[in-house]
């Protein structure tokens, strides 16, 4: 009886001991989930990048035929492609400037001052983020029609500033509310004027929130299709050009432009991360 009990002890201990593979999986489950999600997000960009070197036999660039760099050597070979791209970049830049300036002022007003309509303004600011884009697009189109404004560049720009404004206010307001007011009080105690306090203390602290709001506005404005389609008239931006080309045959140059923009975005992120690490070291 004692021998049997002694013999069963190692097997019982082994059964209770977790498997090494299971323990490794438990330790790295979050990392694996993150890498899987990242791969799922990056996979479409990789496919676009690969098909930018394709040379299809027909109009549609949906099946791989043979390797070619013709589209990279002539990215503007398709009529109106670069024109629509330049127009989208121009609208995105001006929409970013307008939304960033207005959104920063609104964020400071909501975070620093108390007034009667403050709660209502907060609600109105978040409405464009909560409601579907098609609702805002139809509302703006109705407004422009009732005012007799001709659809085109300016209606697109106004519409983009309107829906980008909420994102800027949210980013800047969160940064301003986390600021330590004693820093500004210390600057005032050192005889700094209100302008000097804002430029040398307040603005540098709020700069990351302003920058994030501006970058988000640029990305949203350049990528928008629904609101632009309702308020563009005969004006064609790059997303509208891509949508129209998809019905007739997507040229390879669209993949080239998408790949170039993806690489530029990745480069900006890498440069930002390296700059942040150098600041921490110094």
Secondary structure, DSSP 8 states (H G I E B T S, - for coil): -HHHHHHHHHHHHHHHS--HHHHHHHHHHHHHHHHHHHHHHHHHHHHHHHHTTB--SSS---S---B--HHHHTTT-STTHHHHHHHHHHHHHHHHHHHHHHHHHHHHHHHH---TTHHHHHHHHHHHHHS-HHHHHHHHHHHHHHHT---SHHHHHHHHHHHHHHHHHHHHHHHHHTS-HHHHHHHHHTT--HHHHIIIIIHHHHHHHHHHHHHHHHHHHHH--HHHHHH-TT---HHHHHHHHHHH---HHHHHHHHHHHHHHHHHHHHHHHHHHHHHH-
